[in-house]
Amino acid sequence: MALLQLSEPGQSSAPHQRKLSAGIDLGTTNSLVASVRSGKAETLADSEGRHLLPSVVRYIGPSIAVGYQAKAESVRDPLNTIVSVKRLLGRSVTELKTLGSRPPYRFSGENRAVPRIHTVMGDFSPVEISAEILKSLGQRATRTLGGELDGVVITVPAYFDDAQRQATKDAARLAGLKVLRLLNEPTAAAVAYGLDADSDGVHAIYDLGGGTFDISILRLRRGVFEVMATGGDSALGGDDIDRVLAEWIMGQAGISDDVDHTLRRRLLRDACAAKEALTEQTSCPIELDLGDGKCWKGTLDRSQFNALVDPIIRKTLIPCRRALRDAGIGVQEIDNIVLVGGSTRVPRVRELVGEFFGSHPLVDIDPDRVVAIGAAIQADILVGNKPGEEMLLLDVNPLSLGIETMGGLVEKVIPRNTTIPVARAQEFTTFKDGQTAMAIHVLQGERELVRDCRSLARFELRDIPPMVAGAARIRVTFAVDADGLLSVEAREESTGIRASVEIKPSYGLSDGEIESMLRDSIDHAAEDMESRRLREQQVEAQRVIEALQAALRDDGDELLDPAERESIETGLAELKALSVGDDHRKIKAGVQALEERCAFYVERRMNASVRKAMSGHKVEEFD
């Protein structure tokens, strides 16, 4: 078996100058960025010391919010706040309808291959939304490391297919990042775990994240990481646990399935909070705001929680059995089980996984950070900082690749779990006398019929010399690179004519679209900044206007004489007029002017509030 040497030969022209690199874990629920500093891989924190970045993007006008700021508004503004976008990457609109729970967004262009989510700022594809998350992480790394990145390694679920991998690379390019390599998440965890613990042997990497599940069986031996088998489900994770809990709450509260987007997001938020609470507690109170002053209160205990989530957890054990079978080993041959992903914090997950493998899982490394740390180690090597590094990595392709043959059958050219990079060739022939062209239909999947597999691409080989059926020799070569991306070539052997295709699925962005977006972001940088400032001031003005209007309704007649109220309402009207303008400086000045005009009113309201609080009490009681 050939080994893939990941370290780059040679040294830089400045051997004492380290290149800057980072590993990025683009997660469904949270994302992280890590880098090797002073010989140690560590995740990088934001300006407030937070290592996790919620994978949430909110479109609110000219400006775009990413992370905690966006997450805070996800319930109030669900249609413009995109969560769990990773589950949409590389999927068509048709495929989204097959997910367990279709995301609660307004999709535009239902007949398009690429789903686009409609927001107040326009329609955006999952690639563009993911790019905002990657851009934020890249900026964090640049700021922390003190310079531009020379390259990044981005992790993807092992079971991501070609379309999903290509969509991830497109998002990185759109974010302005140079991708050194895509790395399977379980493999990244093995890199981090194996280096830290020096654990030779056979390991099972059980990775249950927010939206995806992966299981990989790896053999670690003296710095060589070989993926023996992999499996999983790219639409199974903690989000599904949240969904089941939300459905339970709906049943308990008597809520119908036809709920609005805001209540649905609130349900999912409260379900997630209950899940996290039950990680440490045996029971959890739930209080759901139903709107219109109504509220539902209930309690969920650990035993009921376990009963609800058991089917989801047991569903992850099916790929585990398959991966063991593909690796040709039994459970007793597994030396360690490594848990990865935030969802593995759930005690029931650890319990059932331990029962399945017959031993206690290892949780020595933070399951949220381990993938990013492994990616950072790989990035440090690939960027050229360790020319003498001997670590080798053998990865595999997750699904079989083949072509359509007569009768709607699939001929597999590269079986799943084949070590990559790899190139395989197979000869085919014509079906009819005098046939001068052949249609090549590239497919991915494990089923035998074309209708049950995923179509990746179609192309034609023309100008085949007319011969009797079966005489022509058409050699079809499949090549998968280290990122798991595929290219296919067909060649007629007697004449040498050929045709080829690089599989760039229709669910990603074209080179032209990406280049156009990058060019636009540069050309309109100054304009975009001005638009952002304007929108920020408009939002602030609207906040002041609404607060003042509410105050006037509440006690304006009581605390103000007619002349004072008329003065305040004049200032209010002036700010309203300014807020629809296009000069953020004037709006800011208008906000300040109104606040100064209302200072006496604010003081009166505070005094009135104090008097009301002290009414019926003696001063000594407040001593």
N, C-alpha and C positions, 0 to 999 in steps of 0.2 A: 504494500500500500504506500503510495507516494505521500510524503509529508509536505505541508505548506509552511514555508518559512515566512513568518510575518515581519521580521525585522528587516529594515532597509539597509543594504550594503553601503559602505563608505561613510564619510563624515562631512559635516558642513564646512564651509570655508572659514567659519569662526568656531572652532571646536569647543571653546569654553562658553559659547553663547547658546543657551537652551532655547529651543523653539517652543512656542506656546500651543498647547493642545488641551482638549477637554473631551470628556465622555458625557453624553446626554442620554438620560432615561426619559423618553417621551411617553409618559404614562397616560392612562385613561382618566384617572382621578387626580393624580398629582404628578409633576415632573421634577427632575433634579438635574443639576450639572455638577460634575466633579472634575478635578484635575490633580496631577501629581506635582506636589510641592515639597521640596527638601526630601525627596525620595519616598514620600508617602502619599498615597491617593486619598483624597478627602473631598467630601461634597462642599460646595461653595454656598455661603449664606448671602441673603440680600442685605440691604442697609439696616434692616431691623433685626438681623440675626436669625431669620427664618430660612431653613434649608429647602423645605418643600415649596413648590410653586403650584397652586391649584391649576389644573388644566382647564381653565375657564376663560372665555373671551366674551367681552360685551361690546356691542356696537351702539354708540350713543350719540351719533352726530359725526362731526369731523374727527373726534378723538376716539381711540380704541383702548379699552381697559383690559388688562390681563392679570390673572392671578387672584389674590385676596380681594382686591377692589371689585373685580367683576363678580366673584363668588358672593360677595355681600349683597349684591343686587339681583341674584339669580331668581329669588322668589318673587320679588316685586316686578321684575321685568323679564319674564321667562322667554318671550319670543325673540328678544334681542341679545340674550345671554346664552351662549352656547357651552354646554358641558358635555363631557365624554365624547368629544369629536373623534377620538381615535377609533371608536366603533364604526364611524362612517367612512373612514379612509379606504379608498379602493373599492368601494361598493357602489353599485348602480342603484337607481331609484327602485327598480324591481326587487333587488336583493334586500333593501331596507324594509320592504313590506314583509319579508320572511323572518325578521328578527323577532325575538320574544315580545318586545314592546317597542313599537316604533317611536322614535324620539319626538317630543312634543313641539315641533317647529313647523313653520310655514315653508314648505318646499315649493320652489318655483321650477317651471319647466319639467312637469311630470313625465314628459316623453323623452327627456334627455338622458343620455347615459350617465352623465355626471350630475349628482344631486346638488342643488344650490339652495342655501337657506336664505329666506327673505328677511331682511332687517331694515331698520330705519335708514341705514347707510347704503342699502342696495343688497344685491344678491351675492353670496360668498360660498365658494366650494369648501369642502373639508380640508383640501390642501392649503388654501389661503388662510383658513382659520388656524390650522396647525402651525403654519409659518409664523403667526403672531406669537405663539407660545415659544417656538424655537428661537425667534428673534429676541424675546425677553431673556431667555436663558443665555444666549450668546452675549448679550449686552452685560449681563451679570458677570460672566466669565472675563470679558474684556476689561471691565471695571476692576474686578478683584485682582486679576493677574497683571494689570498695568500695560496692556498692549493688545494688538489685534491677534486673533487666533490663526495659527498656521493650518489647523485642521481639526476636525471633530470625528468621533465615532458615535453613531447613534444606534441605540438598541431597538430591536423590534421583536414582537412575539415570534417564537420559532415556527408557529403555525401560520404566520402571515404568508399569503400567497404572493405571486409575482405582482399583481395589481396593487396590493397594499404596500409592498416594499417600494415599488416605483413611486407611489404617491408620497411616501415618506421622504424619499430622496428629492422629489419635486418641491416639497415643503421646505426642506433644508436649503435648497438652492434659492428659493424665493426669499428665505430669511437671510441670505447673504453668507451662508456657511459653506466651507469646503469640506465635503464628506470624504473622510479617508476610507470609511467602510461602514456598512451596516452589520451589526453583530446581534445574533440571537440573544434574547434576554437571559434564558437559562445558562447559555454558554458564558455570558458576561458574569453571571453570579458564580459560576465555577471558577472563572479566572480569579476573581476576588477571593473566594473562599479557599481555593486550592493554594494560592500563594500565601495567604495569611496563616493557614493551618498546616501546610505541607502534607496534605492528606492524599497519599497515593491510594488507589483502589477504585472501586466502582461506586458511583454516587448517583442518586436520583435527585434531580432538581425539580421541586414542585413549586410552580410559580402561579399563584392566584392573585391577580391584580384587580383593578376596578372593573375592567371590561373584557379581559382576556385570560385564558388559562393555558399554561404550557407545562408539559412534563418532558424532561430530557433525561436520558440515561447516558452518563459520561464515564469514561475510564480516564483517570488521572495517573500519569506515571512520569516522574522526573521532569516536570515542566511541560509535558505533552498532554494536551487536552483533546481527547477524541470523543466526539458525539457518536455513541453507538446507535441510538434511536431517539426519535422525538415524536411528540404527538400533542394533541390539545384541541382547543376550541377558541377561535378568535372572537366569539360572541358569547362568552360565559365568564362571569366574574362577580365582584362585589356589587355592581349595579343590579344584578339579578336578585341578590339577597335583599337589597333595598326595595326592589319592585315587589317581591313576595311579601315583605313586611308592610309595604304601603297598601297592598291589596287586603291584607289581614285587618289593618286599621280601618279601611273603607268598609269592610264587612261588619266590624264591630260598631262603627259609628253610623251605619245605615246609609252610607254614601253610594250613589249610583255610579256606574262605570263612566257615564257621560259627564265628566267634570271639566271645568275650564283649566287653561294652562297654568294659571297662578296657583290654584288649589292643588293641582297635580304636582307641581314643583315643591309646594309646601309639604305635601305628603311624603315625597321622596326625601326631602331634607330631614323631616322628623324621623322617618324610618332609619336613615343613616345615623342620626344621633342616637337612636335607641340601640342600634347594632353596636356602635362604639361603646356606649355605656355598659352593655351587657358583656363586654370583653372583661370588665373588671368587677361588675356587680352581678348579683343573682336575680335582681328584678329591677325594672325601670318604669317610672311613671311617664305617661305620654299625655300631652295636652295639645290638642290640635285646634287652631283657629279656623273656624269654618266661614268666617266673614259675616257681615251683618250683625255683629255682636254675639254670634253663637260660638260655642266652644264645646269640644268633646274631650272628656278625660277618661283615661283607662290605664291599665298596668299590664306590662308584658314581662313574664318571668323567663328565666333561663331555659326551663324544660319546654315551655311553649315555643320559645325561639328555636331551640334545637329541632323540634318537630317540624317547624316551618321550613328551615333551611337544609335539613337532611337530604331531601331529593336533589338539591343543587350540588351539595358537596359530593354525594354519591355519584352524580353525573360526571364529576372530575375523575373518578376512579376507573371509569371505562377506558379513557385514553391511557391511563397508567398501566392497565393490564395489557393493552395493545402494544405499548412501548416495550414492556418487558418481553413480550412474545417476539417482537421485531428484533430486539437485541439478542435473543436466544439465551436468556438467562432467567433464573427463578428469583423470587423475592428474597430467598435466603442468601443470595449472592450479593445483595446490595449492602455495602459497608455503612453508608450514611444517607440520610434523607435531609436535604437542605431546603428550608422553607424560604420562599421569596415572595414579595408582594404584600401590600398592606392588609389584604383580606385574610392572610394566614395568621393574623393576630387573633382571629375568632377562635376561642377555645375548642369549639366543636370541630373546626377544621383540623386542628392539631390532633385531637382525639381520634377522629376517623382515619386520618392519614397514618397515624401511629399504628392503629389496629391493622390497616391494610398491609403495611410494610413489616409489621412485627417488631418495631423498635421505635424509640422516642426520636422525633425529628430534632435536628440541630437548628438552633436559633441564635448562634453566637454573634452573628453580624446582623445589624439592624435590617430587617427585611425590606424596608422602604429604600435604603441607601445602597444595598449591596450591588445592584445592577449598574448604577451609575459609577460606582467605584471600579468595577471590572472594566467598564467601557473606558474609564480614564486611564487605566493601566495599559489597555490596548492602544489607545490614542498616543500615549507617551512613546510607545515602541514604534508605531507606524509613522509618526512624524519625524523619527530619526534621532531621538534623544538617547537611545540605547543601542548603538550599532553592534555591540557584542552580545546582545540579549539572545538567549537560545530558546526562549519559550515558543512552542509550536502550538498551533490551533487547527484542529480538524473539525470542520462543521459539515452538516448534511443538508440536503434539500428536503423540505417537509412533505412535499406531495409529488406523485409521479407525473412525468411529462411525456407526452406522446402525440401522435397525429391520427386523424380520422382515416379509416380505410373503408372500403366498400361495405355497404350494409349498415352504416352508422356505427361501426365498431371502433374501438380505440386500441391502437398499437402503442404500447409503452416503450419509449426509447430510453428514458432515464427513470428507473424505479425510485420510489421515495426512500429516504434514508441513505442515499448514495453520497459519499464524501465529495464535498465541493472544495475548490473549483473542479469541474469535470467536463469532458467532451465525449460524446458517444455518437456513433454513426450507424445507420442501418440502410440497407438497399431495398428499394421498392421498384415496381414496374408498372407499365401501362395496362389498362383494362380492356381497351378496344383496339382493333386494327386501325392503323393510320393515325392514332391519337398523337397530337402535336403539342398538347399543353396538359399540365397537371395542377390541380388546385391543392394547396397544402393548408390544412386546417390544424393549427396547433392547439392542444388541449392540456388541461391540468386536472388531475383527480385520480381516484382509485377505482372508479366504476368501469364497467366494460363497455357501456353504451355512451355514445356522444352526448345524448340528451341528459345524461346524469353527471357529466363532467363540465368543467368551466372552460369556455372558449377564451383563448388568449389572443389569437391573431389568425389572419388568413392572408395568403399571398399565392401568386401563380408562377410556375416555371413554364416559359413559353419556348417556341422554336425547337421542340423535341423532333428529331428526324422521324418521319412516318415509318413505322415498322409494324410487323404483326404484333398482336397483343402478347405481352409477356417478354418481348425481346429487349426493350429498352431497359437500361440500368440507371435508376435514379437514386443517388446517394444523398440521404438527408442527415445532416449533422446538427446535433443539439449541443450547445455549449453554455454552461452555467458558470458565472464568475463568482468571486468570493463574497459578493453581496447577495447572491442568490438570484441574480437577474439573468435572463435567458436571451440568447440569440440563436436563430435557426437558419441554416443554409441548405438549399437543394441544388444538386449538380448532376447534369446528365453526363455520364462517364465517357461516351464515345466522342462527343463534340466539346465538352468542357464548358458548355453554357451553364450559367448559374443564376440563382435568384436567392435573396436572403431578406431577413427581417429581424430587427431588434425589437423585442417585445416591450413596447411602451404602451401599456394598456390605456384604453380610452377613458379610464376613470381618473387618470392623472391629468396634468396640464401639459400642453405641447411646449416644445422649446420656444416657439414664437410667443406664446402667451406668457411664459416665465420671463423671457427677455423683455417683453413689453412692460410687464409689471415692474421689473427691476429698474428699467429706464425711466418709467413714470415716477417711481419713488425718488429717484435722484433729481429729475427735472423739476419736480414740484415740492421739494423738501421745504423751502422757505415758505411757499404758499400754504403747505400743510400745517406748518407751525403757527402761522397767523390764524388759520381756520380753527386750530385747536384752542388758541387763546380766546378767540371770539366765543366759541362754544362754551368754554369754561365760565366766562363772564356771564353769558346768557343764562346758564344753569344757576349761577349764584344769584343773579338778579331775580330769576323766577322763584328761588327759595325765599328771598327777602319779601317779594311781593305776596306770595301765598301766606307767609307767616304773619305779615302785617294785616292782610285782609281777614285772617282768622281772628286776630286780636281785636280788630275793630268790631267784628260781629259779636264777639264775646262780651266786651265791656267798653266799647268806644263811647256809647251814649252816656254811660255812667261816669266815666273818668274825664271826658273831654267836653268843653263847651263848643257851641257851633262854630266859632271862629277857628278854634284849634283844630277841630276835625276837618274843616274845610282846607286848612293849610296842609295837613298831613295828606289828605286825599289829592290835593294838587301835586304834591311831591310824588305820590304813588302813580299818578297819571303820567308825570314826566318820565319816571323810570320805565313804565310800560312802553312808552313811545321809544325810549332809547334802546330797550332790550331787543327790539325787532330790527335795529340798525346793524351796520357792519363794522362799527368802530369799537373794539373792545376797551380802548382807553376811556372813551366817553361813558360806556356802560359802567366801568369800574368807578369812575368819578360820580356817576349818578347814584350808585349803591351807597357810596360814602356820604353823599349829600343827604340822601333820605335818612340814613341812620343818624346823622347829626340832627336833622330836623325832628326826629322822633325820640331823641334822647330823654326829653322831659316826660314823654308818655311811658317810656320803658321804666323810668324811675317810679312813676306813679303806680304802675302795675305791680312792681316789686313790693312797694310799700303796702299796697292793698292785699297782696298775697301774704305778707308777714302778719298784718292785722288779722286776717282771716284765720291764720294758723294759731295765733295767740288768743283768739276770742274764747272766753270762758275759762281761761287759765290765769294763774298768778305768775308774776315775773319770777318769783322764787323757784317755780317748777322748771324753768329753763336755765337755772344756774348751773 
